[in-house]
Amino acid sequence: MEGIAHEKYRDALITLNEISTHQENKDIMISKDLVAISSKYLHHSSPEIRRESVLLLGSLTSIMRGREALNNNTFSGLEKLLFDSIITVR
């Protein structure tokens, strides 16, 4: 999906974060593989997208099915964020 402005990705992730407050929505999102998709965006060049991705992962992994969907891409992305000099909130 080259050529799409990073603001559109950020806005989409913000919307997903807003609707992930309901348990049923979390379950649907996990079924649609959003844990893996969010994990990929942990490696994005935009700090805003990385921030929204980690927030979504936090919401989705608050239930067991979400934690079971975590993968190596998630852990390497989180490791990278822990040492990110741009994002100041950890």
N, C-alpha and C positions, 0 to 999 in steps of 0.2 A: 504494500500500500504506500508506495513511494509517492511523493508529491502532495501529500495531505499535510496541511499546516499542523504543527504540534498543538496549537490551541484547540483544535477539534478533538484530538486525542484526550487532552486535559479535560475539556468540557464533558466528553463522554464518560471519563472515569469519575468525574465529580457527580454526574447523574447516577452512575452505578452505585457510588458510595451512598447517595441519598436514599436510593430504594433498597439498599441492602440492610436496612434497619429491621425489616420484617423477616421472621424466620422462614416463611414460605418462599420469599424472594431469594434468600441465601441458598436454600436448597435447590431452587431452579438454576441459579447462577453456577453453583458447583456442578450440577448436571450438564451445563453447557460449557464446561471446562474453563471457566473464568479464573480458576486458581492458576492454571498453566499460562493463560494469556496474560494475567497480571504479573506473573513471574517474569515473563519476557520483557515487560515494560520496566522492570526494575533496572534493566541495562540500557534504557533509553538515554539519549544525550541531554534531554531537558530535565532539570531538577524538579520542575512542577509535575511532570508526568511520573517521575520516580516517586515523588511524595504521594501523589494520589493512588499510585499502584500499591504502595506499601499500606496505605490506609484501607484500601479494598481488601487486600490480603488479610489484614488484621481482623476485619469484619467477617470474612468468609471462613477463616480458621478458628473462629470462636465456637464453631460446632465441630464435632468429631469427623464428619464426612469431609469437611474442608481441610482438616489437618491430615487426613489420609491422602489427600490429593496433592500434597506438597511434593516437590521434586528437587533434583540437584540444581536446576536453574534457579529455583527459589532461594536456596541456601547461598549460592554464589552471589546472587543479586543482593541479598541482605548483608552478606559479608562486605560487599563493595560499598553499600550505603553506610555501614558503620564507620568507614574511614573516608567518607565524602567530605571534602572541605567546604562545599557550597551549602549543603543542607545543615542548618544549625540545630534543628530540633531532632532529638533522637529518642 
